[in-house]
Amino acid sequence: MNPSQEPIAATAQAAPLLQVDGLRKHYTAPRRWPSPPPRPIQAVDNVSFTVARGETLSLVGESGCGKTTTAKSVLRLVEPTAGSVRLDGEELLTLSAGEMRRRRRELQIIFQDPYASLSPRLTAGEIVAEPLRNFGMRSRAEREARVQWLFGKVGLRPEATAKYPHEFSGGQRQRLGIARALAMQPKLIVCDEPVSALDVSVQAQVVNLLMDLQQEFGIAYLFVAHDLAVVRHISRRVAVMYLGRIVELADRDALFSTPRHPYTEILLSAAPVPNPRAPARRILLQGDPPSPANPPSGCHFHTRCPLAQPICREQAPALTARPSDAPGGHQVACHFR
């Protein structure tokens, strides 16, 4: 058990830091005359979840399921089509650009690609100091002192502030991204596959750094990933997405030990097992993923699900917990689970 989870459990019943309800993001492709107007692409379709203070909620699923779009919609880096996003009870989607800028100091992001997310024209110190300058830390001496402190927190040498991004390794660049996100002491950081571009040994270092920072500063993470081993290590709760919807949401240990949704079972069975003598439990997923521009009716997974019945084609199951589960406990969107 991650030691940082212990204080989280004690506050889990408090009001959530982040509450997302009915979030949707539909894209409309340009019309090509004389063809009829194209159908909107339903990248995110009625997604709801909460994130408690200081916890890590991971979004997992295959490529194209809407994980990153959901995370960026929370930050309004992508403007949602509909829904509600509340931070500390304040609705973010109705804020003006100026009001949203004020709240952005509490909402930060670590991007997936440490090579593309840092400006090659700025030194490492200037990159980390940029949010301090943007949000009003006017004194240059104060900014420099803060940058030095941040470099130490993420494991970089103070003299590295004068270097440019191309002089750092991939792991060091991602540490720069973490320092930049940490600069304004945010309440929530969106981690958009922050270790997927790194070597495995470096991945472990960066994940452990994120956990240490969470324990020290009480930061909440919305962690987007496809590596289930990383997700199992860092998460407190996990949400599984399929074709723009959350199909299962549960405590990490419960989800990995007793998955309920057929898609979650298949997803977990595809993860490599480090023991060559372990019995194979691979479940093959039949068929091709449907297009988000033309998703199946009812349950989006019914075209590939081994349990599918007529009701699955007609009615989309709600994401609910069993009556025997604790409130807000193990939730699954399936008519038969």
Order of alpha helices (4+ residues) and beta strands (2+ residues): alpha-beta-beta-beta-alpha-beta-beta-alpha-beta-alpha-alpha-alpha-beta-alpha-beta-alpha-beta-beta-alpha-alpha-alpha-beta-beta
